[in-house]
Amino acid sequence: MRRTALLAACASLGAAVLVLGPASGRALAQADERISADGTVRLDGVSVPLSDMASEEARDYLRHLIVDKPFGTPVADITQERARQDGIMQDFLQPMRQRYAVDIAEDRIGGVVVDVVTPADGIAPENAGRVLINLHGGGFTTGGRSASLVESVPLAALMRIKVISVDYRMAPEHRFPAASEDVAAVYREILQAYSPERIGIYGCSAGGVLAAQSVAWFDEHGLPLPGALGVFCASLGGYSGGDATAIAGALNGYLPPLGNRPEGPVRDGPPPGPDYLGDADPEDPLVYPLASDEVMGRFPPTLFISGTRSFELSAALNSHNALTRAGGKSRLHAWDGMFHGFIYNSELPEAREAYEIMVQFFEQHLAD
């Protein structure tokens, strides 16, 4: 069940592709009388306006996503789709680079290409012995060296710490556990320079899933566990399930055609992409750590980030509760009205608040 849910969300990259659908444009949105120009969505006679708890900037942006559906349509050719998604990420990265001054350098660690992001004004003295590892989103198909920078730049600048973003192998060329193996190769080499308790690992969307998978992989292969884990826009059991997956698509303006009521929920995001997990067993904790209380009980302190219009919220909440029951330390923060991958848009106050919480979390849990 969980693997099927992952397939449905697998191609979702984050804020950029949250709103992808079979068609786009204001004309199409306005043609559906259930979507108002102010972003209100009518569901079976119940009108759902934009959240009055969201910032003005977030309300304006979400209205744009619901009404205009600005990001176009995915293409079947994976090379073209990666280029298209990279272009979307560059649009997020440009204002981010204006806001956060960093230096970016390509390197190779453990035989794997990485981007090393450091604050332009230097690493803080207290962080000289600390490092963060970022695992980018992109549905295990896109996002290498683009979404990776969008996820790395704010934390590098705000925490004044080195962030190493891993360009791990993805589908359709590769299948599980290729990405976990790449992360482990990078991690082994980083352990030669940093104590494990001073290493934090995090990711958004597919990267959040991979961050959890990687901790389970380290545990299985006798590697010391990192000091802290960030699972953003994801969970320990994938992306989907529960109430959030059933309603997020509709709340974000993706309604079933009039007169056509599908049996399952209408999800936001594009159709399923190439299947990174393949025939992997969803009950294997190397695939979904949620499957094992024993494995979760050894997890480092974990931070979950989500939003109430994000299809992974229920899954993240479930993982937070399960991790706590298993004896782990867990925190969950969610923002009202926010959508999958909202942290990619640094112009939103909610995203900047999330960055501060991430920084505080890693500062608290990484050893001095």
Sequence and secondary structure as in RCSB ss.txt:
>XXXX:A:sequence
MRRTALLAACASLGAAVLVLGPASGRALAQADERISADGTVRLDGVSVPLSDMASEEARDYLRHLIVDKPFGTPV
ADITQERARQDGIMQDFLQPMRQRYAVDIAEDRIGGVVVDVVTPADGIAPENAGRVLINLHGGGFTTGGRSASLV
ESVPLAALMRIKVISVDYRMAPEHRFPAASEDVAAVYREILQAYSPERIGIYGCSAGGVLAAQSVAWFDEHGLPL
PGALGVFCASLGGYSGGDATAIAGALNGYLPPLGNRPEGPVRDGPPPGPDYLGDADPEDPLVYPLASDEVMGRFP
PTLFISGTRSFELSAALNSHNALTRAGGKSRLHAWDGMFHGFIYNSELPEAREAYEIMVQFFEQHLAD
>XXXX:A:secstr
 HHHHHHHHTT  SHHHHT  S  SHHHHHHSTTB TTS EEETTEEE   TTS HHHHHHHHHHHHH TT    
SSHHHHHHHHHHHHHHHHHHHHHHS EEEEEEEETTEEEEEEEETT   GGGTT EEEEE  STTTS TTTHHHH
HHHHHHHHHT  EEEE    TTT  TTHHHHHHHHHHHHHTTTS GGGEEEEEETHHHHHHHHHHHHHHHTT   
 SEEEEES BTTBS  HHHHHHHHHHTT    TT   SS   SS S    SSTT  TTSTTT GGG HHHHTT  
 EEEEEEEESTTHHHHHHHHHHHHHTT  EEEEEEEEEETTGGG TTSHHHHHHHHHHHHHHHHHS  
